[in-house]
Amino acid sequence: MKRVAFVRCFMLSFAAVGATIQPREPGWTGSLLVVPMDGSHWTGVKAVAEEMGRRGHKVTVVIPEVSVLLGPGKHYTTRTFPVPYRKQQLDELQARNVEVMESKQLPLLEKISTRISSMRKFVELQRATAESLLFNQELVDFLRKQDFDAVLTSPAVPTGATLAYNLSLPAVYMLRALPCGLDSTATACPNPPSYIPRFFTHNSDRMSFRQRVLNVLRDVRVAEVLRSGAIWLLRYDFSLEFPKPLMPNMVLIGGINCAVKNPLTKEVEEFVKGSGEHGIVVFSLGSLVSSMPKEKATIFFKAFGMIPQRVLWRYTGEIPDNVPENVKLMKWLPQNDLLGHSKAKAFITHGGTHGIYEGICHGVPMVMLPLFGDQGDNVHRMASRGVGVVLSIHDITAETLVNALNTVINDSSYKQKMEKLSAIHNDRPMQPLELAVYWTEFVMRHKGADHLRPAAHELNWLQYHSLDVIGFLLLIVLIVTLATLKCCTLCWRRCCRKAQKRKED
Amino acid sequence: MKRVAFVRCFMLSFAAVGATIQPREPGWTGSLLVVPMDGSHWTGVKAVAEEMGRRGHKVTVVIPEVSVLLGPGKHYTTRTFPVPYRKQQLDELQARNVEVMESKQLPLLEKISTRISSMRKFVELQRATAESLLFNQELVDFLRKQDFDAVLTSPAVPTGATLAYNLSLPAVYMLRALPCGLDSTATACPNPPSYIPRFFTHNSDRMSFRQRVLNVLRDVRVAEVLRSGAIWLLRYDFSLEFPKPLMPNMVLIGGINCAVKNPLTKEVEEFVKGSGEHGIVVFSLGSLVSSMPKEKATIFFKAFGMIPQRVLWRYTGEIPDNVPENVKLMKWLPQNDLLGHSKAKAFITHGGTHGIYEGICHGVPMVMLPLFGDQGDNVHRMASRGVGVVLSIHDITAETLVNALNTVINDSSYKQKMEKLSAIHNDRPMQPLELAVYWTEFVMRHKGADHLRPAAHELNWLQYHSLDVIGFLLLIVLIVTLATLKCCTLCWRRCCRKAQKRKED
């Protein structure tokens, strides 16, 4: 009887299964402060800022008066602040990125000093930007008065994190990863170096003993500044990344940039369609490198003259006389839309996260030329999955490039593996932009996400690893052992003495 | 120019932001094998089986001919197998659950022997069920021929997991947790005992040194059978659970049973409405305990006679003459629907996961009477959040029960905290049933979820903790130190000798 009643209850219940709970008050809106970083970080942050604005939230983006990519949008307002540098300085710094491509020809010492000087200039610039915002009392006071619900920011430079802390606002971080395992430290996320490769090691999740030694040595742990982040929007997923532990406040939004698709302009569409059965090759070295040294460019032009595909190349450098007919040079490339086109056969990329995920999303095999930062690790992950070929920008020749392109285009295993990877990447219960917006709104609605914050943050190193407990238990074992030994010794002695006495008697 | 182009590109792009990627082939269906466990585990598994069937998948549920709750459904077919026990034996075993309520009055030795004998009977029964399925060659052959895409099962008894392994099918597990940290071991999920409380310790995530010692001692690790699971559907979320690391193949579906709502029958609805401003109290001790010893029941009847609320009680025991007018006894309680009613003021529960999440979902404060299993830990989590009061079924009196009910109903802090908890629990990007169905389909589509499987599974204990690497590095340090010391000693001796010689000269 009981069982029948239960079954009936359950069967009835499924008539109404569609009526799920509505967790959000309809029409609820709040206000969001966005403190972005210049460069490719902006892409994902801007996508969320725009979408939040489109949904009716009041979105304020705080940007320096001078920047490379940061700028106004359709659905948010910007608030600029003065900085002590000019656009020219930014452009000069950016031009230095091109130097990476020729640095092999420089003597080692000069190469190192160039790198250090570039790095120092970059850090100085970031410091100047941060100080210009954080010490701008008028602006900070203005922002305080706005009564924001949350801050969305890139934590790679902790300006936004610091501002959120000052304004006592919950923070949503968006990032790919932080160097030195700082992201793991700041989220209290376990990060065993035995199978989680460290950045810049080019290790995979299956490591030899030698590789694991390197991995452990890279395991530096610094700073605690970022622990207060409420939600971490991580620009990766496990189609590219090696599987590893996550914390409850981590949300994976890899490929957030792929969902935004537009038709190509008529001119570009015609050029693409004209490629016939051979299709097109898309070539871009990312938002920070649009040019290259002349002798490098010559290699690419030569190689492109030798392939049947048409090539669309983001290139702002010097244009030679003999540009092959199948090459179209563009100042800005609608990269995602081109990769999404059925004619796309290969993607030549520097291996930045955005480009890599656009390639995965649309299933286009890659020839990869890593330049700096996490690109070396990204391309290694792709190569280990058999969906692309890695070349060195320093040693590249027209022949190696043509061979690599022919391999990824004509060896069908690359396309097949890429399509499998693409199917897995695209098969997610919720699109990453939706997810990023949802969790940003969550932080605004609940003034943070305290229920996702692990108690590990309140433990010191000894406690976290239970070393105090283990020490205590060892101490007990030691005491018990010593006491037992002592007892045994005493008993033994007494026995001996008795035996001796008896003998003597 | 570049920047303007970029900004324009981006602004344009948002016109089409609605057009997200469609990852699933429309109309795709597959076939799913379900191997459930009897008891409360069935609730969640059945919900997914029904919903999968409703969506057009071929769902086959394999159940023993005799069971407590398992049975047919609207959207799936069942396949039964004979077992060497009868319904009567199951009922007897179930009746033993009631004995827990009086076990305090028994002498200690008898109490322990009763528990062991119950446990042994339970294990024997599970073994008999497992063998009846796994050694039923005809049935196994039949299932093999069905060409299923995946298996959905409760891994608490690994019958389904073993069957999946035998049939070489990817498995989706649904569970609350496994004892002895087995779930963490089988998923290679970090599980530091410093802040993650072990089951049956009643610890929270903030532990004193004494509690942490207990926690470490509970940290037994056994068996590797379950490592092959593709997806782990976990029946919890962080509104109740303390935040801790997750692995990529873990999907949180706590509260999967709350979404299914139905109108009350007319009779029940009238009884509920008739409660006026005082509202109702919902009382159930779960699917396995519907009765109680007479002297306990008397306490409850007495207490209910002293409160102004109306009480709906799932009770199949002996009915006394003087049942108070405000009490309605029912053989089966539409628990979730009653808790979802606006008149629900309090929930008296044993603290099973399903009931707890239904209470959280609908924001009803609780009086909790844990009986066995994970119930003690569940109620402790609730009490630590200030949303309920824990009583012991052994010491309970009419007065303590009335006091507890008055506290959770009239002290507004309980209701307020419960509503906050409820808001957080219900504020999720996707409802748990949707999520469970999505990932079950994912495993069917991709024949597993290998991209979510961490490389940690392939490491031994020494490697996982990098102890080999640390040993190697220590060895190097030792060698370098010894070599340096040796050099210094040699130099020192030579110097001394020279000085001696000079003196002698």
Chai-1 contact restraints between the chains, C-beta under 6 A:
chainA,res_idxA,chainB,res_idxB,connection_type,confidence,min_distance_angstrom,max_distance_angstrom,comment,restraint_id
A,A5,B,W332,contact,1.0,0.0,6.0,A-B,restraint_1
A,V7,B,G71,contact,1.0,0.0,6.0,A-B,restraint_2
A,M11,B,K74,contact,1.0,0.0,6.0,A-B,restraint_3
A,L12,B,N262,contact,1.0,0.0,6.0,A-B,restraint_4
A,S13,B,V260,contact,1.0,0.0,6.0,A-B,restraint_5
A,S13,B,N262,contact,1.0,0.0,6.0,A-B,restraint_6
A,F14,B,E50,contact,1.0,0.0,6.0,A-B,restraint_7
A,F14,B,K74,contact,1.0,0.0,6.0,A-B,restraint_8
A,A16,B,K261,contact,1.0,0.0,6.0,A-B,restraint_9
A,A16,B,N262,contact,1.0,0.0,6.0,A-B,restraint_10
A,V17,B,V260,contact,1.0,0.0,6.0,A-B,restraint_11
A,T20,B,A259,contact,1.0,0.0,6.0,A-B,restraint_12
A,T20,B,Q431,contact,1.0,0.0,6.0,A-B,restraint_13
A,I21,B,N426,contact,1.0,0.0,6.0,A-B,restraint_14
A,P23,B,N426,contact,1.0,0.0,6.0,A-B,restraint_15
A,P23,B,D427,contact,1.0,0.0,6.0,A-B,restraint_16
A,E50,B,F14,contact,1.0,0.0,6.0,A-B,restraint_17
A,G71,B,V7,contact,1.0,0.0,6.0,A-B,restraint_18
A,K74,B,M11,contact,1.0,0.0,6.0,A-B,restraint_19
A,P190,B,P190,contact,1.0,0.0,6.0,A-B,restraint_20
A,P190,B,P245,contact,1.0,0.0,6.0,A-B,restraint_21
A,P193,B,S466,contact,1.0,0.0,6.0,A-B,restraint_22
A,S194,B,L459,contact,1.0,0.0,6.0,A-B,restraint_23
A,S194,B,Q463,contact,1.0,0.0,6.0,A-B,restraint_24
A,S194,B,Y464,contact,1.0,0.0,6.0,A-B,restraint_25
A,S194,B,S466,contact,1.0,0.0,6.0,A-B,restraint_26
A,Y195,B,A455,contact,1.0,0.0,6.0,A-B,restraint_27
A,Y195,B,A456,contact,1.0,0.0,6.0,A-B,restraint_28
A,D205,B,A455,contact,1.0,0.0,6.0,A-B,restraint_29
A,R206,B,A455,contact,1.0,0.0,6.0,A-B,restraint_30
A,R212,B,V469,contact,1.0,0.0,6.0,A-B,restraint_31
A,V213,B,V469,contact,1.0,0.0,6.0,A-B,restraint_32
A,V216,B,S466,contact,1.0,0.0,6.0,A-B,restraint_33
A,V216,B,V469,contact,1.0,0.0,6.0,A-B,restraint_34
A,F238,B,P248,contact,1.0,0.0,6.0,A-B,restraint_35
A,F238,B,H451,contact,1.0,0.0,6.0,A-B,restraint_36
A,F238,B,L452,contact,1.0,0.0,6.0,A-B,restraint_37
A,P243,B,P248,contact,1.0,0.0,6.0,A-B,restraint_38
A,P243,B,L452,contact,1.0,0.0,6.0,A-B,restraint_39
A,P243,B,R453,contact,1.0,0.0,6.0,A-B,restraint_40
A,P243,B,P454,contact,1.0,0.0,6.0,A-B,restraint_41
A,P245,B,P190,contact,1.0,0.0,6.0,A-B,restraint_42
A,P245,B,P245,contact,1.0,0.0,6.0,A-B,restraint_43
A,P245,B,M247,contact,1.0,0.0,6.0,A-B,restraint_44
A,L246,B,L246,contact,1.0,0.0,6.0,A-B,restraint_45
A,M247,B,P245,contact,1.0,0.0,6.0,A-B,restraint_46
A,P248,B,F238,contact,1.0,0.0,6.0,A-B,restraint_47
A,P248,B,P243,contact,1.0,0.0,6.0,A-B,restraint_48
A,A259,B,T20,contact,1.0,0.0,6.0,A-B,restraint_49
A,V260,B,S13,contact,1.0,0.0,6.0,A-B,restraint_50
A,V260,B,V17,contact,1.0,0.0,6.0,A-B,restraint_51
A,K261,B,A16,contact,1.0,0.0,6.0,A-B,restraint_52
A,N262,B,L12,contact,1.0,0.0,6.0,A-B,restraint_53
A,N262,B,S13,contact,1.0,0.0,6.0,A-B,restraint_54
A,N262,B,A16,contact,1.0,0.0,6.0,A-B,restraint_55
A,W332,B,A5,contact,1.0,0.0,6.0,A-B,restraint_56
A,I424,B,H451,contact,1.0,0.0,6.0,A-B,restraint_57
A,N426,B,I21,contact,1.0,0.0,6.0,A-B,restraint_58
A,N426,B,P23,contact,1.0,0.0,6.0,A-B,restraint_59
A,D427,B,P23,contact,1.0,0.0,6.0,A-B,restraint_60
A,D427,B,F442,contact,1.0,0.0,6.0,A-B,restraint_61
A,P429,B,M430,contact,1.0,0.0,6.0,A-B,restraint_62
A,P429,B,Y438,contact,1.0,0.0,6.0,A-B,restraint_63
A,M430,B,P429,contact,1.0,0.0,6.0,A-B,restraint_64
A,M430,B,M430,contact,1.0,0.0,6.0,A-B,restraint_65
A,Q431,B,T20,contact,1.0,0.0,6.0,A-B,restraint_66
A,Y438,B,P429,contact,1.0,0.0,6.0,A-B,restraint_67
A,F442,B,D427,contact,1.0,0.0,6.0,A-B,restraint_68
A,H451,B,F238,contact,1.0,0.0,6.0,A-B,restraint_69
A,H451,B,I424,contact,1.0,0.0,6.0,A-B,restraint_70
A,L452,B,F238,contact,1.0,0.0,6.0,A-B,restraint_71
A,L452,B,P243,contact,1.0,0.0,6.0,A-B,restraint_72
A,R453,B,P243,contact,1.0,0.0,6.0,A-B,restraint_73
A,P454,B,P243,contact,1.0,0.0,6.0,A-B,restraint_74
A,A455,B,Y195,contact,1.0,0.0,6.0,A-B,restraint_75
A,A455,B,D205,contact,1.0,0.0,6.0,A-B,restraint_76
A,A455,B,R206,contact,1.0,0.0,6.0,A-B,restraint_77
A,A456,B,Y195,contact,1.0,0.0,6.0,A-B,restraint_78
A,L459,B,S194,contact,1.0,0.0,6.0,A-B,restraint_79
A,Q463,B,S194,contact,1.0,0.0,6.0,A-B,restraint_80
A,Y464,B,S194,contact,1.0,0.0,6.0,A-B,restraint_81
A,S466,B,P193,contact,1.0,0.0,6.0,A-B,restraint_82
A,S466,B,S194,contact,1.0,0.0,6.0,A-B,restraint_83
A,S466,B,V216,contact,1.0,0.0,6.0,A-B,restraint_84
A,V469,B,R212,contact,1.0,0.0,6.0,A-B,restraint_85
A,V469,B,V213,contact,1.0,0.0,6.0,A-B,restraint_86
A,V469,B,V216,contact,1.0,0.0,6.0,A-B,restraint_87
